[in-house]
Amino acid sequence: MRYILLVIFSILQIFVVEAKPIKYRKHRSPYYAERGQDKFVHTHFFMNKKNGIFVDIGAHAGIHYSNTYFFEKKLGWHGICIEPSPQRFSRLQCNRQCICIPGAITNNEEKTMKFIDVGAGWVSGLVEKYDPQHFIKHHIADRIKRGDAKIFDVQCFKLNDLLNQYGIHKVDFLSIDTEGGELEILQSIDFDTNTIDVICVENIYRDPQFERFMKSKGYQYITRLKRDQIYKRIGMIKAD
């Protein structure tokens, strides 16, 4: 199925045009995440924790619908935001004070991979990692035909390499939202070297492999927030 998707993407690239600019609504809540992920993680695990560390994979433009902006803005946290789309990355750099990386996180050896940037970007992702169910559900082929998408190469990194590069081996909050490939990212993490307390990962189609893998790495499943799952490292000390 993934081979078929790659062929479809290659054929449809002739229809690709520049995506339209992103438009945001005015924001009033102290929290910014789309489905309350930041509020849940804050109130359940990090209520009074200052100067924590986050890693946000698939950070978009960094404010609206961001799982980590609240922690940076309100609690003084710092960390890393990773975003493949050049358009959204330029906004991310302006919006955030943390380390911002233009590219994608994978466990592949390839230095670059094909990325499909769809409309406003909420269903954009790496072509090779794109979930086949997602491709059908969101009518991606039709979007490419009508020009509401573009396909291009993006630089790829391994998460362990980035953490080593910046000397980060203790992460309080990891957020992963890549529209496919989330489980592979989790499986690529060296949990013996890196301590990660709370993980929010998108698992749209409720793949049971996520919970089995996280349990094998010493994590407890906490809850599901619409499309995302929250996991807590067993033994973490909650910041009251």
Residue, then its C-alpha position, 0 to 999 in steps of 0.5 A: m500500500r505504501y508503494i502505491l502511495l509513493v507512485i500516486f504522489s509522484i504522478l500527482q506532483i505535476f498538479v502541485v502549486e503553492a499552498k495558501p497562507i495560514k490564517y488563525r483566529k484570535h486566542r484568549s485561553p491561557y492554553y493553546a493545544e487543539r484538544g486540551q493536551d497542554k492543560f491536561v499535562h500541566t494540571h496532572f503532572f507539572m502544575n508548579k514546575k518551572n524551567g522544564i524541558f520539552v521536545d515538540i515533533g511536528a510543531h507547526a507554527g508554534i502557537h495555535y494548536s501547540n502542545t508546548y507553547f504554554f509551557e514556554k510562555k507561562l512556565g519558562w520552559h525551553g527545549i526543541c521544536i521540529e517542523p518540516s514545512p518551510q512556510r510554517f517553520s518561518r513562523l515557528q522561528c518568529n513565534r518561539q524562543c526555543i531551539c527550532i529545527p527545520g526538518a523531520i524526525t525519522n529512524n531512517e538512514e536517509k538524509t532527506m525524504k519526500f514531504i507532502d504539505v497539505g493546505a493549512g498543514w494539519v494533515s501534512g506528513l512524510v510521504e513514506k510514513y503517511d498513514p494509508q487510512h489518512f490518505i483516503k480519509h482526507h482525500i489527499a489525491d484530490r487535494i493534490k489535483r486541485g493544487d491544495a498541496k505541494i511535495f518537496d524534499v525535507q531534511c531528516f534527523k534521528l531524535n537521539d542524534l538531536l538530543n545528543q547534539y544539544g546535550i539533552h538527556k532529560v525531557d519532561f514533556l515529549s509531543i509527537d504529531t507527524e500524521g504517520g510514523e509516530l510509532e517508529i519515532l517512539q521505537s527509535i528513542d534510546f530510553d536507556t540514555n534518555t529519560i522522558d517523563v510524559i509523552c503525548v503522541e497522536n494515534i488516530y486509528r487506535d493502533p494497539q502497538f503503541e500501548r504495548f510498546m510504551k508499556s515495554k519501556g516502563y510507561q503507564y497509559i494515562t488517557r486518550l484526548k481525542r486522537d492523542q494518547i498520554y503516557k507517563r513514565i512509571g516512577m516519575i516524580k510529579a511536580d506539585 
